[in-house]
Structure formats: structure tokens, C-alpha cells
Amino acid sequence: MTGTAPAVIAVGECMLELAPAADGWRLGHAGDTFNTALHLAREGIPVGYLSALGTDPFSAGMRAAWRAEGIDDSLVLSDAARLPGLYAIRTDEHGERTFYYWRDRSAVRNLFRLDGIEEALARAAQAELLYLSGITLSIFEAEDRTRLLALAAAVRRNGGMVAFDPNYRPAGWPDAATARDSMREFSTEIDIVLATFEDERTLWSDVDAGASAARWHTWGVREVVIKLGATGAMASVGGISVHESAERVAHVVDTTGAGDSFNAAYLALRRGGADIATAARAGNRLAAQVIQVSGAILPRPAQTPLPTRTTP
């Protein structure tokens, strides 16, 4: 494991994914921060993933697929005693999904005890942008979350930025209080929050998106995006707030990965110098594409380029 880090480092877990198909189930792989990393890589942005997998054939297949998409897997550590996590998706007639997880002993949960972790963290600290989520926090014990907080602080000391999607999933946490405490603590090292209002309301009892944004700003986060599903997204930075309506979609197939793809487009456009309104529109556009297919990741022919290409 040598060399400099890619411009963007995402941290988290990519799992095997069982998604509904015409003849039963389709096996793929996805995970919230990974989905965002993949869409960023498709825009030509150098992206690496900090995570762990097993040494089994499924893990090898995932690595090969990531490399084919242009994702740097040199920060993905190996645990010969563990396997990747697995989840299945069931969708209703409106495209809303329910997840079923098998991940309690997945390889990434042992990440901070694997050989190579210190070098991986040192390289990740050189990233231009570190990206992680509430799900990332939830898969680790408290002492490991402290290591993540230290990584975020190191990135910022080195002149980089930290983007965070709270992505609250109650099943991943011991209780809501632990989730609230962890996210509040992590807020001290966040530059951009990309939240979903439904999650914010569930965890914090926020009355509206404005209340969610105000809370994150009060905690010191400079730039806040609140995703609003079918009504679009609001974004605020430096006292300026905008609302961008969602793209019209005739038939929603599956909402899995919509927020993750929004995040990728938003971050790509902001990295390229776009203002928050333009970035939010790009996020809405990519999310609209994703919800018209099954699963969290667009097949390559289905994805259209973002309106502004960025340079590595």
C-alpha cells in the first residue's frame, strides 16, 4: 500500500445486494457511501474506498467490479476470517423499500484491527474530500468511531474537507440516543452535511427542513443540504438558502440509492465550482434516473453525464 491518496476517499461498507428481479432475485453489491463513490468515479473523479472485505470469491468479485468502475481499492483491507455483509430489498408498489440485513460479522466491522490500517488511515488523511455517513458510524463500536473522528480532523488539518450524510437507520444503532450523541460529536469535523429530512425528523423530531438545516449550522457545519424526496432539496451556505424542485418521474421503480446518487452529483458539481443551486439541480437529476431502475446503482448505459464535468 503505497502512494498518495485519491482526491476523494469514501469510508464505509459495501455489501452483497439481493434485489427483486423478474425471475426471482438478482445478486449485486451496494452500500450507501460506496454508491456515492461509484457515481463520482463515473464522472472521472479519482475516488478510493476505505473498507474491508474477506478473501472469498464474492469479495474478489466485488474488488474486480470496483476496479472496473475506476474505484481505487488499495485502501480496502482483507480479513480472511470474515465475509462481506449481505442485504435484501423488498419494494412495494410505490417503489418504497424495506431492507433485511445479514452483517453482524462482516469484514468491515473488524477494520480497525486489521493489518495495514495505520498506513491506510495515514493515506486517507491526505484526501481532498473525505466522505462518510451515519451508517458508517453505526457499523463501528465507540472506540472505532473515535478513530474515524480523528481521521476527519486530520483531513481538515491537511486542508481537505469532510462531507457527511447522516443517513439514520434505527436498526443499525443500539438506540436513538447513541446515534444522536455520535452524530453530534462528529459534527465538529464536518464541512458539508447531506441529510434527508425524513431521517432528521425521525431522529431529532424536526418540524421542517429549515429546522434541520438550522441545527446543523448551529453546530458549526458551514454547508447543509436537506433532501426532500419528491419535493426536491434545499441547500444553504453563507446565509444563502435555495430550494430546487425534484425532476418529474412518471413511474418510480425503486428509491434505493436515490440519496446516495444525489450526494455524488452535488459533491461533483461543488468540487467543479458550481453554486449550491446548480449542484442541487444536478443531484435531483441523477436521483431521478436512479429511482427508475431496480437496485441502488444505475446500469452504465442508463446514466447520463452530469451537466458540468469536473477535472481530477
C-alpha positions as CSV (number, residue, x, y, z in Angstrom):
1,M,0.0,0.0,0.0
2,T,2.0,3.0,-1.3
3,G,1.5,6.3,-3.0
4,T,-0.8,9.3,-2.4
5,A,-4.5,9.0,-1.8
6,P,-7.1,9.7,-4.5
7,A,-8.8,13.1,-4.3
8,V,-11.9,11.6,-2.7
9,I,-11.9,8.9,-0.1
10,A,-15.3,7.3,0.9
11,V,-15.5,5.3,4.1
12,G,-18.0,2.6,4.8
13,E,-19.3,-0.9,3.9
14,C,-20.3,-2.3,0.5
15,M,-22.4,-5.4,0.8
16,L,-23.7,-8.1,-1.4
17,E,-27.2,-7.0,-2.5
18,L,-30.2,-9.2,-3.3
19,A,-32.7,-7.1,-5.4
20,P,-36.0,-8.3,-6.8
21,A,-35.8,-9.5,-10.4
22,A,-38.4,-10.9,-12.9
23,D,-37.2,-14.4,-12.3
24,G,-36.6,-14.1,-8.5
25,W,-33.5,-12.3,-7.2
26,R,-30.5,-10.5,-8.7
27,L,-27.2,-10.5,-6.9
28,G,-25.2,-7.3,-7.0
29,H,-23.4,-5.2,-4.5
30,A,-24.0,-1.8,-3.0
31,G,-23.7,0.3,0.2
32,D,-24.5,4.0,0.8
33,T,-21.1,5.5,0.7
34,F,-20.0,3.1,-2.0
35,N,-22.9,4.1,-4.2
36,T,-21.8,7.7,-3.9
37,A,-18.2,6.8,-4.6
38,L,-19.2,4.8,-7.8
39,H,-21.2,7.7,-9.2
40,L,-18.3,10.1,-8.5
41,A,-15.8,7.7,-10.2
42,R,-18.1,7.6,-13.3
43,E,-17.6,11.4,-13.6
44,G,-13.8,10.9,-13.8
45,I,-13.1,12.0,-10.2
46,P,-10.3,10.0,-8.5
47,V,-12.1,8.0,-5.8
48,G,-10.8,5.5,-3.3
49,Y,-12.8,3.4,-0.8
50,L,-11.6,2.7,2.8
51,S,-13.2,-0.5,3.9
52,A,-12.7,-4.2,4.4
53,L,-13.7,-7.4,2.6
54,G,-13.0,-11.1,3.0
55,T,-10.7,-13.3,0.9
56,D,-13.6,-15.3,-0.5
57,P,-14.8,-15.4,-4.2
58,F,-17.6,-12.9,-3.6
59,S,-15.1,-10.4,-2.1
60,A,-12.8,-10.9,-5.0
61,G,-15.6,-10.3,-7.5
62,M,-16.6,-7.1,-5.7
63,R,-13.0,-5.8,-5.8
64,A,-12.7,-6.6,-9.6
65,A,-16.0,-4.8,-10.2
66,W,-14.9,-1.7,-8.3
67,R,-11.6,-1.5,-10.2
68,A,-13.5,-1.8,-13.5
69,E,-15.5,1.2,-12.4
70,G,-12.3,3.2,-11.7
71,I,-12.5,3.0,-7.9
72,D,-9.2,2.7,-6.1
73,D,-9.3,-0.4,-3.8
74,S,-5.9,0.0,-2.3
75,L,-7.4,1.1,1.0
76,V,-9.7,-2.0,1.2
77,L,-8.2,-4.3,3.7
78,S,-8.7,-8.1,3.9
79,D,-10.0,-10.3,6.7
80,A,-9.6,-14.0,5.9
81,A,-11.9,-14.9,8.8
82,R,-14.9,-12.9,7.7
83,L,-17.2,-12.3,4.7
84,P,-18.9,-9.3,3.2
85,G,-22.2,-8.3,4.6
86,L,-25.4,-9.1,2.8
87,Y,-28.8,-7.4,2.5
88,A,-32.0,-8.0,0.6
89,I,-34.5,-5.4,-0.6
90,R,-38.3,-5.7,-0.9
91,T,-40.1,-2.9,-2.7
92,D,-43.8,-2.0,-2.6
93,E,-46.0,-0.8,-5.4
94,H,-44.8,2.8,-4.9
95,G,-41.1,1.9,-5.1
96,E,-40.6,2.3,-1.3
97,R,-38.2,-0.3,0.0
98,T,-37.6,-2.4,3.1
99,F,-34.2,-3.8,3.9
100,Y,-33.2,-7.0,5.5
101,Y,-29.6,-7.3,6.7
102,W,-27.0,-10.0,7.5
103,R,-24.0,-8.0,8.5
104,D,-23.2,-8.5,12.2
105,R,-19.9,-10.3,11.5
106,S,-19.0,-8.6,8.2
107,A,-15.3,-7.9,7.5
108,V,-15.6,-4.2,7.8
109,R,-16.6,-4.3,11.4
110,N,-13.1,-5.5,12.2
111,L,-11.5,-2.8,10.0
112,F,-9.5,-1.0,12.8
113,R,-7.9,-4.3,14.0
114,L,-6.6,-5.4,10.6
115,D,-3.1,-5.3,9.3
116,G,-2.4,-2.2,7.3
117,I,-5.0,0.0,9.0
118,E,-2.4,2.6,10.2
119,E,-1.0,3.1,6.7
120,A,-4.5,3.2,5.3
121,L,-5.5,5.9,7.7
122,A,-2.4,7.9,7.0
123,R,-3.0,7.9,3.3
124,A,-6.7,8.7,3.7
125,A,-5.8,11.7,5.8
126,Q,-4.3,13.3,2.6
127,A,-7.7,13.2,0.8
128,E,-9.1,16.4,-0.7
129,L,-12.5,15.2,0.4
130,L,-13.4,12.6,3.0
131,Y,-17.0,11.2,2.6
132,L,-18.8,9.1,5.2
133,S,-22.2,8.6,6.7
134,G,-24.3,7.8,9.8
135,I,-24.3,4.2,8.5
136,T,-20.5,4.3,8.5
137,L,-20.6,5.4,12.2
138,S,-23.2,2.8,13.1
139,I,-21.2,-0.2,12.0
140,F,-18.4,0.5,14.4
141,E,-18.0,0.4,18.2
142,A,-17.4,3.7,20.1
143,E,-13.6,3.3,20.2
144,D,-13.6,2.8,16.4
145,R,-15.8,5.9,15.9
146,T,-13.2,7.8,17.8
147,R,-10.6,6.7,15.1
148,L,-12.9,8.0,12.4
149,L,-13.3,11.3,14.1
150,A,-9.5,11.6,14.3
151,L,-9.3,10.8,10.6
152,A,-11.8,13.5,9.8
153,A,-9.8,16.0,11.9
154,A,-6.6,15.0,10.2
155,V,-8.1,15.5,6.7
156,R,-9.2,19.0,7.7
157,R,-5.8,19.9,9.3
158,N,-4.3,18.9,6.0
159,G,-6.5,21.3,4.1
160,G,-9.2,18.8,3.0
161,M,-12.9,18.8,3.6
162,V,-15.4,16.3,5.2
163,A,-18.8,15.6,3.8
164,F,-21.3,13.6,5.8
165,D,-24.8,12.0,5.1
166,P,-26.5,11.3,8.5
167,N,-28.5,8.5,6.8
168,Y,-30.1,7.4,10.0
169,R,-31.2,3.7,10.1
170,P,-32.5,2.7,13.5
171,A,-31.7,-1.0,13.1
172,G,-28.0,-0.1,12.9
173,W,-27.8,1.6,16.3
174,P,-28.2,0.3,19.8
175,D,-30.7,3.1,20.4
176,A,-31.5,6.6,19.1
177,A,-29.6,8.3,21.9
178,T,-26.4,6.7,20.8
179,A,-27.0,7.8,17.2
180,R,-27.7,11.4,18.3
181,D,-24.6,11.5,20.5
182,S,-22.4,10.1,17.8
183,M,-23.6,12.5,15.1
184,R,-23.4,15.5,17.4
185,E,-19.8,14.6,18.3
186,F,-18.9,14.1,14.6
187,S,-20.5,17.4,13.6
188,T,-17.4,19.2,14.9
189,E,-15.4,17.9,12.0
190,I,-18.0,18.3,9.1
191,D,-17.9,20.8,6.3
192,I,-20.9,19.6,4.3
193,V,-23.9,17.8,5.5
194,L,-26.2,16.0,3.0
195,A,-29.2,15.0,5.1
196,T,-32.6,13.5,4.3
197,F,-35.5,15.3,6.1
198,E,-37.3,12.0,6.8
199,D,-34.3,10.7,8.7
200,E,-33.8,14.1,10.5
201,R,-37.5,14.1,11.6
202,T,-37.2,10.5,12.9
203,L,-34.1,11.1,14.9
204,W,-34.4,14.7,16.0
205,S,-38.2,15.3,15.8
206,D,-37.5,18.3,13.5
207,V,-40.7,20.1,12.4
208,D,-39.4,21.0,8.9
209,A,-36.3,21.1,6.8
210,G,-35.4,24.6,7.9
211,A,-35.2,23.4,11.5
212,S,-32.9,20.6,10.4
213,A,-30.6,22.9,8.5
214,A,-30.6,25.4,11.4
215,R,-29.5,22.7,13.8
216,W,-26.5,21.6,11.7
217,H,-25.5,25.2,11.1
218,T,-25.7,26.0,14.8
219,W,-23.3,23.1,15.4
220,G,-20.8,24.7,13.1
221,V,-21.4,23.0,9.8
222,R,-20.9,25.5,7.0
223,E,-22.9,23.9,4.2
224,V,-26.1,22.0,4.7
225,V,-28.3,20.1,2.2
226,I,-31.6,18.7,3.2
227,K,-33.1,16.2,0.7
228,L,-36.8,16.3,0.5
229,G,-37.7,13.3,-1.7
230,A,-40.4,14.0,-4.2
231,T,-40.3,17.8,-3.5
232,G,-36.6,18.2,-4.3
233,A,-33.9,19.6,-2.0
234,M,-32.9,22.7,-0.1
235,A,-29.3,23.8,0.4
236,S,-27.8,26.6,2.4
237,V,-24.3,28.1,2.9
238,G,-23.1,31.5,4.0
239,G,-26.6,32.8,4.8
240,I,-27.9,31.9,1.3
241,S,-30.6,29.2,1.1
242,V,-32.1,27.7,-2.1
243,H,-34.8,25.1,-2.9
244,E,-34.6,23.1,-6.1
245,S,-37.6,21.0,-7.2
246,A,-37.3,17.3,-8.0
247,E,-37.3,16.1,-11.5
248,R,-40.6,14.7,-12.7
249,V,-40.7,10.8,-12.9
250,A,-43.6,9.0,-14.5
251,H,-43.0,5.7,-12.7
252,V,-40.9,5.1,-9.6
253,V,-39.4,1.6,-9.6
254,D,-37.1,1.6,-6.6
255,T,-36.0,4.5,-4.4
256,T,-32.9,2.6,-3.2
257,G,-29.8,4.7,-3.6
258,A,-31.6,7.9,-4.6
259,G,-30.0,10.0,-1.8
260,D,-26.6,8.4,-2.4
261,S,-26.6,9.4,-6.1
262,F,-27.9,12.9,-5.2
263,N,-24.9,13.3,-2.9
264,A,-22.5,12.2,-5.7
265,A,-23.8,14.7,-8.2
266,Y,-24.0,17.5,-5.6
267,L,-20.4,17.0,-4.5
268,A,-19.1,16.6,-8.0
269,L,-20.6,19.9,-9.1
270,R,-19.5,21.7,-6.0
271,R,-16.0,20.4,-6.5
272,G,-16.1,21.7,-10.0
273,G,-17.0,25.2,-8.8
274,A,-20.8,25.2,-9.2
275,D,-23.1,27.1,-6.8
276,I,-25.4,25.3,-4.5
277,A,-28.5,25.7,-6.7
278,T,-26.8,24.2,-9.7
279,A,-25.4,21.4,-7.6
280,A,-28.8,20.6,-6.1
281,R,-30.4,20.5,-9.6
282,A,-27.7,18.0,-10.7
283,G,-28.4,15.9,-7.6
284,N,-32.1,15.9,-8.3
285,R,-31.5,14.9,-11.9
286,L,-29.2,11.9,-11.1
287,A,-31.5,10.7,-8.3
288,A,-34.5,10.8,-10.8
289,Q,-32.5,8.4,-13.1
290,V,-31.7,6.1,-10.2
291,I,-35.3,5.6,-9.0
292,Q,-36.4,4.4,-12.4
293,V,-34.3,1.2,-12.2
294,S,-34.2,-1.6,-9.7
295,G,-31.3,-1.5,-7.2
296,A,-29.1,1.2,-5.9
297,I,-26.8,1.6,-8.9
298,L,-27.6,2.6,-12.5
299,P,-26.5,0.3,-15.3
300,R,-23.9,2.1,-17.2
301,P,-26.0,2.8,-20.4
302,A,-28.7,4.3,-18.2
303,Q,-26.5,7.0,-16.7
304,T,-26.2,10.3,-18.4
305,P,-23.3,12.7,-17.7
306,L,-23.6,15.4,-15.2
307,P,-24.1,18.9,-16.7
308,T,-20.6,20.0,-15.7
309,R,-17.6,17.8,-15.9
310,T,-15.0,18.2,-13.3
311,T,-11.3,17.6,-13.6
312,P,-9.3,15.3,-11.3
